[in-house]
């Protein structure tokens, strides 16, 4: 993980909080904490949690606001 990845996590956390996506914000918060502690063994699985939360949010938006 490089500093750009870390900034991405911060951006995701902020955006998720802004729109009320609590599961996504929580996943990003956990990944941020692990990165700050240099707990690299946890960062990758936590990034997978972010991806899962993004997909759940996408599915929710697609159901709520069909095209």
N, C-alpha and C positions, 0 to 999 in steps of 0.2 A: 504494500500500500504506500502510495506517495502522498505528498501534501495536497495534490489536486483531488485525489480520492477522498481525503479527509474533508476538504472543502465541500465536495459533493454531498457527503453525509450531513454536514451542517445545513446545506441548502435544502436537502430533502426534509430534514427535521423541521426547519422553519416553515416550509411550504405546507407540510402535512398539518402542522398546528394551525396554520392560517385557515385551512379549509375544514378543519375538524376531523381529520383522518388520524384518530388516536392510535390505532394499531401501528400504522406506519411511523408516526412520530415516536412511539415507544421503541420500535425496532431500531430506528435511527439513533435514538438516545443511547441505547445499549451498545450499539456499534461504536458510537463516539467515545463512550466511556472506556471500552476495551482498547480502542486505538490510543487514547490519551495515556493509558497505563502500559502501552506497548505489549498488550496481551494478544499477540498476533495469532496464536492458536485459536482464539475466539472470534477474531475479526471476520474471517471468511464465513464461518457458519452464520454469524450475525448479519452479514451482507446478504446471505441467502434468505434470511428472515425478512430483510428489507424488500427483496425481489418478490417474495411471497405476498407481503402486505401490499405492494404496488399492484400485483395481479388481482388480488381481492378487491382493491379499490377500483381498478379498471372494470371488473365484472359488475360491481355495484353500480357504477356510473352508467354502464351500458344498459343495465336492467332498469334503472331509475329514469334515464333519459335516452330512450331508444332513438335511433337515427331516422 
